[in-house]
Amino acid sequence: MDYDLIEVGASYQEGIEQLMEETRRGGSRTAPIRVCLLCSEEDPLRCHRRNLIARTLVRQGGSVQHIGGDGRLESEEEVRQREARMIRPPRQASGKGGRRQTRLL
């Protein structure tokens, strides 16, 4: 799925604006209204809503918390850190003609 293409679409942008408007309506600067989007995916790393909606909200200054099945909260920043630990940066392979490799943990 091309999330970048979806993100620039007019209907997607309209939906995000409606969502952001809900967070501003009736709340105050110190106590904004909280909005909850739900899906059935336990792990945010496999959730398409995170890959699209969460990244847009974070870019716009929103705070995103993922709720685990046990009620535990994991911030979007914590999910990104966990994701970074799972995929190590490519390393130069010795004696392989400069091929780069990615290791998954």
Sequence and secondary structure as in RCSB ss.txt:
>XXXX:A:sequence
MDYDLIEVGASYQEGIEQLMEETRRGGSRTAPIRVCLLCSEEDPLRCHRRNLIARTLVRQGGSVQHIGGDGRLES
EEEVRQREARMIRPPRQASGKGGRRQTRLL
>XXXX:A:secstr
  HHHHHTSHHHHHHHHHHHHHHHTT  SSS        S SSGGG HHIIIIIHHHHHTT   EEE TTS EEE
HHHHHHHHHHHB   EE TTTTT EE  B 
